[in-house]
Amino acid sequence: MPPRRPWSLFALMLAGVATGVAGELLYAPYGAKAPEIVRLEFAGTAARMLDVAGTARADYVAAVRADFALIAGYGTALVVAGLAGAALARRRWTRALAAAIAVTGLAAGVCDAVENLAILAVLDPADPAADGAAARARWFATAKFALLLYAAPAALAVLAVMVWRVARRPRVSP
């Protein structure tokens, strides 16, 4: 569990956010070349997935591989937010909600990684008969987004509480 000092928690949270930003920066150049990536995740069949990728299949494969950096980034940021929120919490139920951020963030990252592996099973090399992998990609994409619907806003709330507590803390002169 992180220390209960607000500045330490704030620094830990900033490190988590920096990891998330670094993951996004690593992913962005590849993601820009694969604009229909969400449509690809929810295609449901290998034929539709290959149709979405079209002639840019190599770009989609590169984007999916680069997405692992983004997963590491947002997964780390969410786990850190959950741990920091649990350390800041003053009541048992708020500690449980904050700990749930860490758990759902980690679960979302795992779902995203499994989804990526399923997409790669269809696209690299192209396999129009890999409908099972395409269906897995859709299922895990749905689970990932459902988990992120809780974890992302809750992590932002933890960050806001940290900033508020640090800002209102009385200054002590040396």
C-alpha positions in Angstrom: 0.0 0.0 0.0 1.4 3.5 -0.8 2.3 5.8 2.0 -0.5 8.0 3.4 1.4 11.3 2.8 -0.5 13.4 0.2 2.7 14.5 -1.6 4.0 11.0 -1.9 0.6 9.8 -3.2 0.4 12.7 -5.6 3.9 11.9 -7.0 2.9 8.2 -7.3 -0.2 9.2 -9.2 1.7 11.5 -11.5 4.1 8.7 -12.2 1.1 6.5 -13.1 -0.3 9.2 -15.4 3.1 9.7 -17.0 3.2 6.0 -17.8 -0.2 6.2 -19.4 0.8 9.2 -21.5 4.0 7.4 -22.6 1.9 4.5 -23.7 -0.3 6.8 -25.7 2.7 8.5 -27.3 4.1 5.2 -28.3 0.8 4.0 -29.7 -0.3 7.3 -31.5 1.7 7.1 -34.7 0.5 3.5 -35.3 -3.1 4.2 -34.3 -3.3 7.1 -36.7 -2.7 4.7 -39.6 -5.5 2.4 -38.3 -8.5 4.7 -37.9 -11.1 2.0 -37.9 -9.5 0.0 -35.0 -12.7 0.0 -32.9 -14.8 -1.2 -35.8 -12.1 -4.0 -36.3 -12.4 -4.9 -32.6 -16.1 -5.4 -32.9 -16.2 -7.0 -36.3 -17.3 -10.4 -34.9 -16.2 -12.5 -37.9 -12.8 -12.9 -39.5 -14.2 -11.9 -43.0 -15.5 -8.6 -41.6 -12.3 -8.0 -39.7 -10.2 -8.5 -42.8 -12.7 -6.3 -44.7 -12.2 -3.5 -42.2 -8.4 -3.8 -42.4 -8.5 -4.0 -46.2 -5.3 -3.1 -47.9 -3.9 -1.5 -44.7 -3.7 -4.9 -42.9 0.0 -4.4 -42.1 -0.9 -1.0 -40.5 -3.5 -2.6 -38.4 -1.2 -5.3 -37.3 1.4 -2.7 -36.3 -1.2 -0.7 -34.4 -2.4 -3.8 -32.5 1.2 -4.6 -31.6 1.8 -1.0 -30.5 -1.4 -1.2 -28.4 0.5 -3.4 -25.9 2.4 -0.3 -24.9 -0.8 1.6 -24.4 -2.2 -1.2 -22.4 0.8 -1.2 -20.1 0.5 2.6 -19.7 -3.2 2.8 -18.9 -3.2 -0.4 -16.9 -0.3 1.0 -14.7 -2.1 4.3 -14.3 -5.3 2.7 -13.2 -3.7 0.3 -10.8 -1.7 3.2 -9.2 -4.9 5.3 -9.0 -6.7 2.5 -7.2 -3.9 1.9 -4.7 -3.5 5.7 -4.1 -7.2 6.1 -3.7 -7.4 3.2 -1.2 -4.6 4.9 0.8 -6.4 8.2 0.8 -9.8 6.8 1.7 -11.2 7.5 5.1 -14.0 5.0 5.1 -14.0 1.2 4.5 -16.5 1.5 1.6 -14.5 4.2 -0.2 -11.3 2.1 0.2 -13.2 -0.8 -1.4 -14.3 1.4 -4.3 -10.8 2.7 -4.8 -9.3 -0.8 -4.7 -11.9 -1.8 -7.3 -10.3 0.8 -9.6 -7.0 -1.2 -9.4 -8.8 -4.5 -10.0 -10.9 -3.3 -12.9 -8.0 -1.5 -14.5 -5.9 -4.6 -14.4 -8.8 -6.7 -15.7 -9.4 -4.2 -18.5 -5.7 -4.5 -19.5 -5.9 -8.3 -19.5 -9.0 -8.2 -21.6 -7.3 -5.7 -24.0 -4.3 -8.0 -24.3 -6.4 -11.1 -25.0 -8.4 -9.1 -27.5 -5.2 -8.0 -29.3 -3.9 -11.6 -29.4 -7.3 -12.6 -31.0 -7.0 -9.9 -33.6 -3.5 -10.9 -34.5 -4.7 -14.5 -34.9 -7.0 -13.2 -37.7 -4.8 -10.6 -39.3 -1.2 -11.9 -39.0 -1.2 -14.0 -41.2 -4.6 -13.3 -42.8 -7.0 -16.1 -41.8 -10.5 -15.8 -43.1 -11.5 -19.0 -41.2 -10.6 -17.7 -37.8 -14.1 -16.7 -36.8 -13.5 -18.0 -33.2 -10.7 -15.5 -32.7 -12.8 -12.7 -34.2 -15.6 -13.6 -31.8 -13.2 -13.6 -28.9 -11.9 -10.2 -29.9 -15.4 -8.8 -29.9 -16.2 -10.4 -26.5 -13.0 -9.1 -24.8 -13.4 -5.7 -26.4 -16.8 -5.4 -24.9 -15.5 -6.5 -21.5 -12.6 -4.1 -21.7 -14.8 -1.1 -22.5 -17.3 -2.0 -19.8 -14.5 -2.2 -17.2 -13.1 1.1 -18.4 -16.5 2.8 -18.0 -16.0 2.4 -14.2 -12.2 2.6 -13.8 -11.3 5.6 -15.9 -13.8 8.2 -14.4 -13.1 6.8 -10.9 -9.4 7.2 -11.4 -9.9 10.8 -12.5 -12.0 11.4 -9.4 -9.1 10.0 -7.3 -6.7 12.4 -9.0 -9.0 15.3 -8.4 -9.3 14.4 -4.7 -5.5 14.2 -4.4 -5.0 17.6 -6.0 -7.7 19.1 -3.7 -6.2 17.6 -0.6 -2.7 18.7 -1.5 -3.9 22.2 -2.4 -5.8 22.8 0.8 -3.2 21.3 3.1 -1.8 24.0 5.5 1.7 25.1 4.8 4.2 24.7 7.6 7.2 27.2 7.8 10.6 25.7 8.5 
